[in-house]
Amino acid sequence: MDSYLPATGGTMLLAEETQDPSKKVSILCGVLHDPSSSSFTLSIKELAIVNLTEQFMEKNRAVDLCSLLTHLRFFFSLIPTAQTAKVMRRVIDSVGVIPGSSDLQIIICKEMVQWARAERRSLLRQRLEARLAALLVENKEYWEALALLNGLIKEVRRIDNKLLLVEIHLLESKLHVSLGCLRKANAALTAARTAANSAVRVPQDLQGAMELQNGILRAEDKDYKTAHHYFGEAFVCFCSIKEVDPREVLSLKYWLLCKIMVGQGHLVPGILSRVFFTIGFPVPPVLAVLTQAADAVCRLSLQSFKIVFERYKPELEEDPFVHRHLSFLHGNLLERNLRRLIEPFSRVEIAHVSELIGLPVHHVERKLSQMILDRKLAGKLDQSGCLVIFDNRKTAAFYLSTLQTFFIIGKVVDSLYARSAKIIA
């Protein structure tokens, strides 16, 4: 039998006071080898697992974290399924924090799914498969995740696990958003809400996740006013949770984005200062991009908006949702600036417009063509490189009066025809 240390509070205190990381890991491993299986001992072992996980994560020891899960299988057979899932999730998430370990995270999750299947622990396997599907979606392996979710949904429906079904449908909705199928994403979210309504109690974090996903779908439909309310509800839900949830900042970021999209960008700095003054934290750098974007939109400054894209390129690429909608906002801002510049002209060179707005000629020409095709601009681009703007001739009032007269005469004729038909009959 491997050497062990007693799973007691004194041993954990010894590990905490030890400055040598390798010795601390050795003590914690010794605690896990304690053969005792009393409830107190199991609680001490769980605390040792948490500390050991943190030690491996700080040193980027992803392989050791995976080995830890393998060696804990006997421990998992002694604790309830919910507790096992909690410990497994903590270790798997810790592997994901280590840079370049996403593939390893998926591999270890698949191994634990196979172990749970062999041990016939169905509920644990289903939770692990849901976690595996989430990892596959993050890794952009959408079709494998979709196949896994389809089978999982049928199985969970049979056992009527409402909360797990809500999580799976939410994940399915996110997957379809990534694939660009908003109709299926809405259907999956509706299924999640239906399952949540029939559940006895829905946790605040799960309720916030549904509100967050609903806001994302409304924003994808360009209904930013409705999306703004959903993101606000999600932010309130995540704020009510005792533990720190990264989705709290995410929902606030999307909420402020919708404020900018509906033309209320001037409110963004005030909201940020109030929120972070209340909780006593500085404004995260991830929200600075929205503050500067709001300022650029308020000033209708394309140059400032371009600077925001260049300065915060990593942050924007990290969040495709924000990048996509800010790009859409950039297009609208460009249209407004072009309309303002070409308003005095009936015919103007595209090169001159390009010089005035400070953008390349081909960029301006492409945008003007798009505006003409979308019927946002009445004009044409001729072969000499000029924009010819048509006069907006208003329809004469007598045309509308004539059409209305014809409509009334038609109704009178129909009425006379009906009366004559009655007389003949």
C-alpha positions as CSV (number, residue, x, y, z in Angstrom):
1,M,0.0,0.0,0.0
2,D,1.2,3.5,-0.8
3,S,2.5,5.6,2.2
4,Y,-0.2,7.8,3.5
5,L,-0.8,10.6,6.0
6,P,-3.9,10.9,8.2
7,A,-6.7,12.9,6.6
8,T,-7.0,15.4,9.5
9,G,-7.1,19.1,10.0
10,G,-3.6,19.0,11.4
11,T,-2.2,17.5,8.2
12,M,-4.0,20.0,6.0
13,L,-2.6,22.8,8.3
14,L,0.9,21.3,7.8
15,A,0.4,21.4,4.0
16,E,-0.7,25.0,4.2
17,E,2.3,26.1,6.2
18,T,4.8,24.3,4.0
19,Q,6.6,26.7,1.6
20,D,8.2,24.0,-0.6
21,P,5.6,23.3,-3.4
22,S,6.9,19.8,-4.1
23,K,6.6,18.9,-0.4
24,K,3.2,20.4,-0.2
25,V,2.1,18.2,-3.1
26,S,3.6,15.2,-1.4
27,I,1.6,15.9,1.8
28,L,-1.6,16.4,-0.1
29,C,-1.1,13.1,-2.0
30,G,-0.5,11.4,1.3
31,V,-3.8,12.6,2.6
32,L,-5.6,11.1,-0.5
33,H,-3.9,7.7,0.2
34,D,-5.5,7.5,3.7
35,P,-7.6,4.2,3.7
36,S,-10.2,5.6,6.0
37,S,-13.6,6.3,4.4
38,S,-15.5,8.2,7.2
39,S,-17.5,11.2,6.3
40,F,-15.0,13.5,8.0
41,T,-12.1,11.9,6.2
42,L,-13.9,12.2,2.8
43,S,-14.5,15.9,3.4
44,I,-10.7,16.4,4.3
45,K,-9.8,14.5,1.1
46,E,-12.1,16.7,-1.0
47,L,-10.3,19.8,0.5
48,A,-7.0,18.1,-0.4
49,I,-8.1,17.6,-4.0
50,V,-9.0,21.3,-4.2
51,N,-5.6,22.4,-2.9
52,L,-3.8,19.9,-5.1
53,T,-5.7,21.1,-8.2
54,E,-4.7,24.7,-7.4
55,Q,-1.0,23.6,-7.0
56,F,-1.0,21.8,-10.4
57,M,-2.9,24.6,-12.1
58,E,-0.4,27.3,-10.9
59,K,2.5,25.3,-12.3
60,N,0.7,24.5,-15.6
61,R,0.9,20.8,-14.9
62,A,-2.0,19.7,-17.1
63,V,-0.8,16.1,-17.4
64,D,-0.7,15.8,-13.6
65,L,-4.2,17.0,-13.3
66,C,-5.4,14.4,-15.8
67,S,-3.5,11.7,-13.8
68,L,-5.2,13.0,-10.6
69,L,-8.6,12.2,-12.1
70,T,-7.5,8.7,-12.9
71,H,-6.2,8.1,-9.4
72,L,-9.4,9.5,-7.8
73,R,-11.7,6.8,-9.3
74,F,-11.8,4.8,-6.0
75,F,-12.6,8.1,-4.1
76,F,-15.4,8.8,-6.5
77,S,-17.0,5.4,-5.7
78,L,-17.4,6.6,-2.1
79,I,-19.1,9.9,-2.6
80,P,-22.5,10.9,-4.1
81,T,-22.9,11.5,-7.8
82,A,-23.5,15.3,-7.4
83,Q,-20.3,15.6,-5.3
84,T,-18.3,13.5,-7.8
85,A,-19.5,15.7,-10.7
86,K,-18.5,18.8,-8.8
87,V,-15.0,17.5,-8.1
88,M,-14.6,16.3,-11.7
89,R,-15.8,19.6,-13.1
90,R,-13.3,21.5,-11.0
91,V,-10.4,19.4,-12.2
92,I,-11.4,19.5,-15.8
93,D,-12.0,23.3,-15.7
94,S,-8.5,23.7,-14.1
95,V,-7.0,21.8,-17.1
96,G,-8.8,24.3,-19.4
97,V,-7.2,27.3,-17.7
98,I,-3.7,26.0,-18.7
99,P,-2.7,27.5,-22.1
100,G,-2.8,25.0,-25.0
101,S,-4.6,22.3,-23.1
102,S,-8.0,22.3,-24.8
103,D,-7.4,19.0,-26.7
104,L,-6.2,17.4,-23.5
105,Q,-9.3,18.6,-21.7
106,I,-11.5,16.9,-24.2
107,I,-9.5,13.7,-24.1
108,I,-9.7,13.4,-20.3
109,C,-13.4,14.2,-20.4
110,K,-14.0,11.4,-22.9
111,E,-12.0,9.0,-20.7
112,M,-14.2,9.9,-17.7
113,V,-17.3,9.4,-19.8
114,Q,-16.1,5.9,-20.6
115,W,-15.3,5.2,-17.0
116,A,-18.8,6.4,-15.8
117,R,-20.4,4.2,-18.5
118,A,-18.4,1.1,-17.4
119,E,-19.4,1.8,-13.7
120,R,-23.0,2.2,-14.8
121,R,-23.3,5.7,-13.3
122,S,-25.8,7.0,-15.7
123,L,-26.5,10.4,-14.1
124,L,-22.8,11.2,-13.8
125,R,-22.1,10.1,-17.4
126,Q,-24.9,12.4,-18.6
127,R,-23.4,15.3,-16.8
128,L,-20.0,14.5,-18.1
129,E,-21.4,14.2,-21.7
130,A,-23.0,17.6,-21.3
131,R,-19.7,19.0,-20.2
132,L,-17.9,17.3,-23.1
133,A,-20.4,18.8,-25.6
134,A,-19.7,22.2,-24.1
135,L,-15.9,21.7,-24.6
136,L,-16.5,20.5,-28.2
137,V,-18.5,23.7,-28.9
138,E,-15.7,25.9,-27.4
139,N,-13.2,24.0,-29.6
140,K,-15.5,24.6,-32.7
141,E,-16.1,20.9,-33.2
142,Y,-19.7,21.6,-33.8
143,W,-20.9,18.5,-35.7
144,E,-19.5,16.1,-33.1
145,A,-21.1,18.2,-30.3
146,L,-24.4,18.2,-32.2
147,A,-24.4,14.4,-32.5
148,L,-23.6,14.0,-28.8
149,L,-26.4,16.5,-27.8
150,N,-29.1,14.8,-30.0
151,G,-28.6,11.5,-28.2
152,L,-28.3,13.1,-24.8
153,I,-31.5,15.1,-25.2
154,K,-33.5,11.9,-25.9
155,E,-32.0,10.1,-22.9
156,V,-32.5,12.9,-20.4
157,R,-36.1,13.4,-21.5
158,R,-36.8,9.8,-20.6
159,I,-35.5,10.2,-17.1
160,D,-37.2,13.7,-16.8
161,N,-34.2,15.5,-15.4
162,K,-35.5,19.0,-15.9
163,L,-32.5,21.1,-14.8
164,L,-30.0,19.0,-16.9
165,L,-32.4,19.2,-19.8
166,V,-32.4,23.0,-19.5
167,E,-28.6,23.1,-19.6
168,I,-28.4,20.8,-22.6
169,H,-31.0,22.8,-24.6
170,L,-29.1,26.0,-23.7
171,L,-25.9,24.5,-25.0
172,E,-27.8,23.4,-28.2
173,S,-29.0,26.9,-28.7
174,K,-25.5,28.3,-28.4
175,L,-24.3,25.7,-30.9
176,H,-26.9,26.7,-33.5
177,V,-26.0,30.3,-33.0
178,S,-22.4,29.4,-33.8
179,L,-23.6,27.6,-36.9
180,G,-25.7,30.6,-38.0
181,C,-29.1,28.8,-37.7
182,L,-31.1,31.2,-35.6
183,R,-34.4,29.4,-36.2
184,K,-33.1,26.2,-34.5
185,A,-31.4,28.3,-31.8
186,N,-34.7,29.9,-30.9
187,A,-36.4,26.6,-30.9
188,A,-33.8,25.1,-28.5
189,L,-34.1,28.1,-26.2
190,T,-37.9,27.7,-26.2
191,A,-37.4,24.1,-25.2
192,A,-35.1,25.2,-22.4
193,R,-37.7,27.6,-21.1
194,T,-40.4,25.0,-21.2
195,A,-38.3,22.6,-19.2
196,A,-37.4,25.4,-16.7
197,N,-41.1,26.3,-16.3
198,S,-41.9,22.7,-15.3
199,A,-39.0,22.4,-12.8
200,V,-39.6,22.9,-9.1
201,R,-36.8,25.5,-8.8
202,V,-34.3,27.0,-11.2
203,P,-31.0,28.2,-9.8
204,Q,-30.1,31.9,-10.4
205,D,-27.1,31.1,-12.5
206,L,-29.2,28.9,-14.9
207,Q,-31.9,31.6,-15.0
208,G,-29.3,34.2,-15.9
209,A,-27.9,31.9,-18.6
210,M,-31.3,31.7,-20.2
211,E,-31.8,35.5,-20.1
212,L,-28.3,35.9,-21.5
213,Q,-29.0,33.6,-24.4
214,N,-32.3,35.2,-25.1
215,G,-30.6,38.6,-25.3
216,I,-28.0,37.2,-27.7
217,L,-30.8,35.8,-30.0
218,R,-32.7,39.1,-30.0
219,A,-29.5,41.0,-30.8
220,E,-28.8,38.7,-33.7
221,D,-32.3,39.7,-35.0
222,K,-31.2,43.4,-34.6
223,D,-33.9,43.9,-31.9
224,Y,-31.5,45.7,-29.6
225,K,-34.1,47.3,-27.4
226,T,-35.5,43.9,-26.3
227,A,-32.0,42.4,-26.1
228,H,-31.0,45.2,-23.8
229,H,-33.7,44.2,-21.2
230,Y,-32.7,40.5,-21.3
231,F,-29.1,41.4,-20.7
232,G,-30.1,43.6,-17.8
233,E,-32.0,40.7,-16.3
234,A,-29.1,38.3,-16.8
235,F,-26.8,40.8,-15.1
236,V,-29.1,41.0,-12.0
237,C,-29.3,37.2,-11.8
238,F,-25.5,36.8,-11.9
239,C,-25.0,39.6,-9.4
240,S,-27.3,37.7,-6.9
241,I,-24.9,34.7,-6.9
242,K,-22.5,34.6,-4.0
243,E,-19.6,33.2,-6.1
244,V,-17.9,35.3,-8.7
245,D,-19.3,34.4,-12.2
246,P,-17.5,35.6,-15.3
247,R,-20.8,35.8,-17.0
248,E,-21.6,38.8,-14.8
249,V,-19.1,41.0,-16.7
250,L,-20.2,39.4,-20.0
251,S,-23.9,40.3,-19.5
252,L,-22.9,43.8,-18.5
253,K,-20.7,44.1,-21.6
254,Y,-23.6,43.0,-23.9
255,W,-26.0,45.2,-22.1
256,L,-23.8,48.3,-22.7
257,L,-23.3,47.2,-26.3
258,C,-27.1,47.3,-26.9
259,K,-27.1,50.7,-25.3
260,I,-24.7,51.9,-27.9
261,M,-26.6,50.2,-30.7
262,V,-29.9,52.0,-29.8
263,G,-28.2,55.4,-29.7
264,Q,-27.7,55.7,-26.0
265,G,-23.9,55.5,-26.0
266,H,-23.6,58.7,-23.9
267,L,-25.0,56.7,-20.9
268,V,-22.3,54.1,-21.0
269,P,-19.6,55.9,-18.9
270,G,-22.2,56.8,-16.2
271,I,-23.5,53.2,-16.0
272,L,-20.0,51.8,-15.7
273,S,-19.0,54.2,-12.9
274,R,-22.1,53.5,-10.9
275,V,-21.9,49.7,-11.2
276,F,-18.2,49.4,-10.3
277,F,-18.3,52.1,-7.6
278,T,-21.1,50.1,-6.0
279,I,-19.2,46.8,-5.9
280,G,-15.9,48.5,-5.2
281,F,-13.9,47.2,-8.2
282,P,-12.1,49.1,-11.0
283,V,-13.6,49.0,-14.4
284,P,-12.2,45.8,-16.2
285,P,-10.1,46.6,-19.3
286,V,-12.5,44.3,-21.3
287,L,-15.2,47.1,-21.0
288,A,-12.9,49.9,-22.1
289,V,-13.5,49.0,-25.7
290,L,-17.2,49.8,-25.3
291,T,-16.5,53.1,-23.5
292,Q,-14.3,54.3,-26.4
293,A,-16.7,52.9,-29.0
294,A,-19.6,54.8,-27.4
295,D,-17.5,58.0,-27.5
296,A,-16.7,57.5,-31.2
297,V,-20.4,56.9,-32.1
298,C,-21.5,60.0,-30.1
299,R,-19.0,62.1,-32.1
300,L,-19.8,60.3,-35.4
301,S,-16.0,59.9,-35.7
302,L,-15.0,57.1,-38.1
303,Q,-11.3,57.7,-37.3
304,S,-11.9,57.1,-33.6
305,F,-13.9,54.0,-34.3
306,K,-11.1,52.7,-36.5
307,I,-8.6,53.4,-33.6
308,V,-10.8,51.3,-31.3
309,F,-10.7,48.4,-33.7
310,E,-6.9,48.6,-34.0
311,R,-6.2,49.1,-30.3
312,Y,-8.5,46.4,-29.0
313,K,-8.1,43.9,-31.8
314,P,-7.3,40.9,-29.4
315,E,-10.3,41.6,-27.2
316,L,-12.7,42.0,-30.2
317,E,-11.4,38.8,-31.9
318,E,-11.9,37.0,-28.6
319,D,-15.6,37.8,-28.5
320,P,-17.1,37.3,-32.0
321,F,-20.5,38.7,-30.7
322,V,-19.1,42.1,-29.8
323,H,-16.9,42.2,-32.9
324,R,-19.9,41.3,-35.2
325,H,-22.2,44.0,-33.9
326,L,-19.6,46.7,-33.6
327,S,-18.7,46.0,-37.3
328,F,-22.4,46.4,-38.1
329,L,-22.4,49.7,-36.1
330,H,-19.3,50.8,-38.1
331,G,-21.2,50.2,-41.3
332,N,-24.1,52.4,-40.1
333,L,-21.7,55.1,-38.9
334,L,-20.0,55.0,-42.4
335,E,-23.4,55.4,-44.1
336,R,-24.3,58.4,-41.9
337,N,-21.0,60.1,-42.6
338,L,-21.3,59.4,-46.4
339,R,-24.8,60.8,-46.5
340,R,-23.7,64.0,-44.7
341,L,-20.8,64.5,-47.1
342,I,-22.6,63.9,-50.4
343,E,-25.7,65.9,-49.3
344,P,-24.6,69.2,-51.0
345,F,-23.7,67.5,-54.3
346,S,-25.7,66.2,-57.3
347,R,-22.5,64.8,-58.9
348,V,-19.3,64.2,-57.1
349,E,-16.0,62.2,-57.7
350,I,-15.7,59.2,-55.5
351,A,-12.0,60.1,-55.0
352,H,-13.1,63.4,-53.5
353,V,-15.5,61.7,-51.1
354,S,-12.7,59.3,-50.2
355,E,-10.4,62.2,-49.4
356,L,-13.1,63.9,-47.3
357,I,-13.9,60.8,-45.2
358,G,-10.3,59.5,-44.9
359,L,-10.9,56.0,-46.3
360,P,-9.5,54.2,-49.4
361,V,-11.4,54.8,-52.7
362,H,-12.3,51.1,-53.2
363,H,-13.8,51.0,-49.7
364,V,-15.9,54.0,-50.3
365,E,-17.0,52.8,-53.7
366,R,-18.0,49.4,-52.3
367,K,-20.1,51.1,-49.6
368,L,-21.8,53.5,-52.0
369,S,-22.7,50.5,-54.3
370,Q,-24.2,48.7,-51.4
371,M,-26.2,51.7,-50.3
372,I,-27.6,52.1,-53.9
373,L,-28.5,48.4,-54.1
374,D,-30.2,48.5,-50.7
375,R,-32.1,51.6,-51.9
376,K,-30.7,53.7,-49.1
377,L,-29.3,56.1,-51.7
378,A,-30.9,57.2,-54.9
379,G,-28.1,57.5,-57.5
380,K,-25.6,55.6,-59.6
381,L,-21.9,55.1,-60.1
382,D,-20.8,56.0,-63.6
383,Q,-17.7,54.8,-65.5
384,S,-15.8,58.1,-64.9
385,G,-15.5,57.4,-61.2
386,C,-18.3,59.7,-60.1
387,L,-21.4,59.4,-58.0
388,V,-24.5,60.8,-59.7
389,I,-27.3,61.5,-57.2
390,F,-30.9,61.5,-58.4
391,D,-33.4,64.2,-57.3
392,N,-35.9,63.0,-54.8
393,R,-39.0,64.0,-56.6
394,K,-42.0,63.9,-54.4
395,T,-45.1,62.3,-55.7
396,A,-47.6,65.0,-56.6
397,A,-50.7,65.1,-54.3
398,F,-53.2,64.8,-57.2
399,Y,-51.9,61.4,-58.0
400,L,-52.8,60.1,-54.6
401,S,-56.2,61.9,-54.8
402,T,-56.9,60.3,-58.2
403,L,-56.1,56.8,-56.9
404,Q,-58.4,57.4,-53.9
405,T,-61.2,58.5,-56.2
406,F,-60.8,55.4,-58.4
407,F,-61.0,53.3,-55.2
408,I,-64.2,55.0,-54.0
409,I,-65.8,54.7,-57.5
410,G,-65.0,51.0,-57.5
411,K,-66.8,50.5,-54.2
412,V,-69.8,52.4,-55.5
413,V,-70.0,50.2,-58.6
414,D,-69.7,47.1,-56.5
415,S,-72.5,48.3,-54.2
416,L,-74.8,49.1,-57.2
417,Y,-74.1,45.7,-58.7
418,A,-75.1,44.0,-55.5
419,R,-78.3,45.9,-55.3
420,S,-79.2,45.3,-59.0
421,A,-78.6,41.6,-58.4
422,K,-81.1,41.6,-55.5
423,I,-83.7,43.4,-57.6
424,I,-83.4,40.9,-60.5
425,A,-83.6,38.0,-58.1
